[in-house]
Amino acid sequence: MSDQKAKVLSTELLENKDARWINLVKFTYEDQNGQVRTWEGTRRPTRPKTSAVDAVQMLAVRELPGGAELLLEKQFRAPAGKLVIEFPAGLVDEGETVEAAALRELREETGYVGEVVHERAGQRPMFFSCAYPHPIARASSSLAKGHRASNIQMAY
């Protein structure tokens, strides 16, 4: 891995027809008072036809003898123009469940193998941000074969 820092080289407007991951959309809706309003937002053209969501973000917890740790990752994000610390996340593939996507992304992004933790009542534990469900996963203390954990940050 290079010691060179990532940086944004240029920024330009992108037409929806040329966008691979995100499209800009305009919502027209009626509010609770009957007034018609508009709102700008984004939509992913990659959303699987069989899924209500297009992306997952997980709260991965490592259970250690000294206490629980959250797994966070540090990576360069071009829109911010800098390194950011964030929860592991990624897109849901066609035919994949939200839980399977979360476990796959956890392994791909961090090298940790996880399991989805269910509540005692049998409900899927989720927390919501921007209307996307985020499975809660427990990460094993061992890394998946062939993976490195150099991008992992632990939050206490």
Residue, then its C-alpha position, 0 to 999 in steps of 0.5 A: m500500500s502506498d503512503q500517498k494520500a488520496k485526493v480529488l483531482s476534479t469535479e464536474l456535473l454529471e447527467n443522470k444518463d451518464a451516472r452509474w450509481i446515483n441519479l438525481v430525482k425530483f419528488t412532487y408530493e402533497d403535504q399534510n396541509g394539502q399543499v403540493r411541494t417538490w423535493e430533490g433527492t437521489r435514487r440508485p439505479t442499481r436497486p434490486k427488483t426484489s428488494a425494498v432497499d438498495a443498500v445496507q449499513m451495519l453496526a458491527v460489534r466485537e465482543l471481547p473479554g474487556g468489553a464490546e467494541l464497534l467496528l468502524e472503517k476509515q476510507f477516503r470519500a471523494p464528496a468529502g475530499k478526505l478520509v472519513i470514519e463510517f460504519p461498514a456499508g454497501l449495496v444489496d445484490e439482486g436476489e440477496t437478503v438484507e442480512a446476507a448483504a450486510l454480512r458480505e459487505l462486512r467481510e469485504e470491507t473489513g475482513y471480519v466474519g459476522e453473524v446477524v444478531h436477533e432479539r430475544a423476541g425473534q425480531r430482526p434488530m435494525f436501526f434506521s437512517c435515511a429510510y435504509p435498514h441496518p442489520i446489527a451484526r456480531a463480528s468474530s475476533s478472527l479475520a476471514k482468510g486472506h483479509r487484512a484489517s488495516n482499515i479498521q478503527m475501533a470505537y470505545 
